[in-house]
Amino acid sequence: MRLTQDPIQVLLVFAKEDSQSDGFWWACDRAGYRCHIACTPESAVECFLDKHHEIIVVDHRFPRYLDAESVCR
């Protein structure tokens, strides 16, 4: 019988770390969520397949560096 629940896992997919990704990271930490960050589509998919996150945030501000739509597929 499990008395405690595992923290919600969040995957942040950002092409580069900046104040926006830092803000999401801070909010997740403050809410008690376990947070992972990925900077490439390959690492995002690999991380998701390994951890099965409940929440995924994909940054679509820099399509030249990260194709958000292909990550979602």
N, C-alpha and C positions, 0 to 999 in steps of 0.2 A: 504494500500500500504506500503510495507516494503522498507525502504531506506537503511538500514544496513543489512549486512549478518552476520549470526551467525558464530563464528570462527570454523574452522575445528577441529573435535575432533579426538584425537589419543589415542589408547589403547596400552600401553606397557606391555607385558607379560614377566616378568623376574623372575626366580626362587629366585634370591637374588639381592639386590641392590649393584651395584659395579660401577666402573668407566664407563663401557659400558652403563649401564642403565642411569647413570647420564648424559652422553654425549647425549643420545637420548632425555632425558628430557630437557636439556639445549637447544638443537637445536629446539625442538618443541616450547619452551617458546620464544626463539629468533624470530621464524617465526610467532609468534602470534597465535599458535594453542592451544587449550584447551587439556591438557594431563591428562590421568589417568593411574595409574600403578596397576597391579595385580600380585600377587606372587604365586597363585595356579590356577589350571585349573578351579576349581569351581568358584572362584572369577572373573576370566577372563570372563567366560560365563555369569555370573550374571551381571557384569558391561556392557558387550556388549549388552545384552538384554534390559538393562535399558537405555543406552545412544545411541546405534546404531552408533558407531564410523565409520568415513570414512576411517581411516588408522589404521591398526593393525600391530604391530611389535612383533613377538614371538621369544624369545631367545631359541636357540636349543643347546647351549653349555653344559648344564648340564642335560642330559636325565635321570639321576638317580633321580633328584628332580622334573623335569617338563617334561612330555611327550608332546612335541610340536605338534606332529602329531594328538594326540587325542584332543588337544585343537582346532585344525583346523577343525576337523570333527564336 
